[in-house]
């Protein structure tokens, strides 16, 4: 069974990716082992919150969420989402659809550490699905 690790800047499109992965898991085609977050559609802290909220709405509070990059590799300051992001993804990043906040906290392990641990543990069984900026992936390659 494929082990899926989603790496995302959880906005509207990523919420759909989480739901589709959960459906594939329910069908027995995959196992969602975790979500790593980064900036992009939204700020990283919002991506974490959105990932946890979507998982909670899907009844998947067992899936861990690992905070990741809050800026591009060469950036000195954290990414701040602009008006263009709000027009596409809403002010909450997931279409202002009114999702409840999850009571679950994110993991304390860094996203890069989790990516590397998952790659070592699952090898060829692991499918990394990055849907946002590739900063976490780049940092994992650099660290490895």
MOBELHU-V885455 format. One record per pair of residues at least 24 apart in sequence whose C-alpha atoms are under 6 Angstrom apart, sorted by the first residue. I is the first residue (numbers start at 1). J is the second residue. D is the distance in Angstrom with one decimal. If there is no record, write none. Layout:
# MOBELHU-V885455
I/J/D
I/J/D
This chain:
# MOBELHU-V885455
1/30/5.5
2/30/4.8
2/125/5.3
3/30/5.9
3/31/4.9
3/125/5.8
3/126/4.7
3/127/6.0
4/31/5.8
4/32/4.7
4/33/5.8
4/127/5.0
5/33/5.7
5/34/5.2
5/35/5.8
5/128/4.9
6/35/4.8
6/129/4.9
7/35/5.7
7/36/4.6
7/37/5.6
7/129/5.9
7/130/4.5
8/37/4.9
8/38/6.0
8/130/5.9
8/131/5.1
8/132/4.9
9/37/5.6
9/38/5.0
9/39/5.3
9/40/5.3
9/41/5.6
9/47/5.3
9/132/5.2
10/47/4.5
11/41/5.6
11/89/5.9
11/93/4.8
11/94/5.0
12/89/5.7
12/94/4.6
34/63/5.4
34/64/5.0
34/65/5.9
35/65/4.8
36/65/5.8
36/66/4.7
36/67/5.9
36/111/5.3
37/67/5.2
37/68/5.0
38/68/5.0
38/69/4.7
38/70/5.8
39/70/5.2
41/85/5.9
42/81/5.4
42/93/6.0
43/80/5.8
43/81/5.9
44/70/5.1
52/102/5.7
53/101/5.3
53/102/4.8
56/102/5.9
65/106/5.2
65/107/5.9
66/106/6.0
66/107/5.2
66/111/5.0
67/111/5.6
68/111/4.8
112/136/6.0
112/140/5.2
